[in-house]
């Protein structure tokens, strides 16, 4: 599979894949889709998005955010001092179509995003995941992130909150 950085022109494909995959998840609470407009922010200014293509078809994507001092910085949830918030990166989700699951894409995405965070001199790496999303939890833990706490987020959805200190 070809993995490449995505741009603004790719967001409609990303949205279509997201809605398609989420429509078949065991619960709509697994993935917060109320932030579709944020996809444009990730590719324009607040992060990076990467997609995996099988031929010309987008079959998976992943997002890493560099939220800076914005209100959505997960570092605040973890008690990061204000002065260190610019060094926070967050794993804002991955979607993998069923046809390519089991090929290690989430693991590859985690490794790639952590490498990008290190290259940008980030100090903290955070992620949230639905408690019942066992595969994603296992992948986060395999990537060295540890469960810190659980609480409702994103409009009341249950979430486990994971962290990894990079330096």
N, C-alpha and C positions, 0 to 999 in steps of 0.2 A: 504494500500500500504506500502511496505517495502522501507524505505529510508536509504541509506547507502553511506558512503564515497567511491568515485571512485578512481581508480588507473590507471596507465599507460596502463594496459591490457584492460581497459574499453573504452579507447579513440576511437577505431574503431566503437564501438556501439554508442558512443556519436556522432561521425561524421555522421554516417548513419541516426540517429534520426534527427539531425540538418538539413541535406540536405533534408530529407523527409518532415519535417514540413515546412521549409522555402519555398519549392517548391510550397506550397499551400497558402502562405500568400498573402494578397491583393496587396502587392508591395514588390519587392526584396530589396527595401531600408529600410524595417522594421528591418532587421537583417543583420549585417555586417558579411559575411562569408569569407572575405579575410584573416582572421586570424586563420584558422584551425590549423596551426602549433602551435599556442599559447595554444591550449588545452593541449598539452604535457607539456608545461611550467607550467601551472596551477597545474597539479597533481604532477610534479616533484619538483618544487622549489618556484614558485611565487604565490601560492594560494592553494585553495581546491575546489574540485568538488564533488557534491553530486547527486545521482540519485535515482529516484523513480521507483520501479519495480512492475509490476503487473504480478505475477507468475515469470517466468524467463525473461520477456520482459521489457527492459528499455523503459519507457513511458514518462519520464521527467528528466531533469537535470538542475542544477544550478551551477554557479561558483562565488566564491568570490576570488578576487585577493589581494595580499599583495605585491605591486610592488616595495617597497623600494625606492631606488634612480634611478630606471630604467627610461629610456626616456618616457615610456608609462604611467607614474604615472599621473593620472587625477588631482592630487593635484596642479600640475603646472597650469592647466587650470583655477583653482579656486583661484590662488594666494597664495597657502600655502607656507610659508617660507621654504627654503631648509632644515633647521634643523628639521622641523616637517614632511617632506615627508615620513620618515620611519613609521609614525603613520597613514598613509592613507590606507584605504581599499576601494576597488571598487566592485560594483555589476556588474559583467561582463556578465550577461545575464542568462536567463532561457528559456528553451524550454519545452513546454508541448504539448504532442500529443493531437489531437482533441478528441480522445476517452476518455480522462480523464479530459478534461477541465470542469470548474465549480465546482470542488471539493476542491478548496482553496489551491492548491499546490503552486501557486506563493506566497500567503500570508505566508504559512508555510516556504517556502524557504527564504523569506525575514527575518522572525523572526529568523530562524536558522543561517543565515549569519550574522545578526547583533549580535547575541549571540557570534558567533565565533570571530567577530571583537572585541567585548568587552573583551573576554577572552584573546585575544592577545594584549590588551591595546592600541587598535587603537583609535585615536582621531577623525578622520573624516571618513565618509562613503559617497561615491559618486556613481552616476549612470548616464547613458545617455539612452535616449529612443527616438525613432522616434515620432515626434509630433502627427502623426495620430494613434499611437498605444494607443488607449484610455484605454484599459483594463490594460496594463502595467503601464501607467501613474497613473491610479486610485490606483493600488496596491502600487506603490511607495509612493504616497501621504498618503495612509492609514497606511503605515509603518513609517510615520513621516518625510519623505524626502520632501524638498521644492524646487520648481523650482527656479533656480538662474539666468539662462540665456539660450539663444538658439543660436546655430551657426552650420555651416557645420563642420563635423568631418568625420573621417574614409574614406578619399578619396572624400569628398564633400557631404556626406549624411547629411540631416538635422537632428539635434538632440536637444532635450531639455536636459539640464544638471541640475541634482538634487543633493542636499547635505543634510547631517545631521551631526551635531556635537554630538559626543557620550559622552564626558565627559566635 
